[in-house]
Amino acid sequence: MPTQLITLVNHCFVCNDTCSTPQRLRYHLQALHNITVPPRKTGLRHKRTGDITFVTMEPGIQHDNVKQQLACPSCLFYCEQKSDLRTHVEDIHL
């Protein structure tokens, strides 16, 4: 099975804004939606595995071989659906 290419997007689960970093997404959630989530532990990063390679893509650029996933601004969780990200944040971080 070929390696799956994934790019992580810092997408707000309340509105449809996208932020450039997890830090900016946390600030956005606090400032605009009054939702405070904790920061990631220092040094935590998504690591390449045999099945998955994380890639960085410029905003607005899409590629057929790269799958976009929504990243949690507080931990290494990621998912495809905005509703799944909201549920994760509410259940784990709030």
Secondary structure as GFF3:
##gff-version 3
##sequence-region A 1 94
A	DSSP	beta_strand	4	11	.	.	.	ID=ss1
A	DSSP	beta_strand	18	19	.	.	.	ID=ss2
A	DSSP	alpha_helix	22	33	.	.	.	ID=ss3
A	DSSP	beta_strand	52	54	.	.	.	ID=ss4
A	DSSP	beta_strand	66	71	.	.	.	ID=ss5
A	DSSP	beta_strand	78	79	.	.	.	ID=ss6
A	DSSP	alpha_helix	82	88	.	.	.	ID=ss7
A	DSSP	pi_helix	89	93	.	.	.	ID=ss8
###
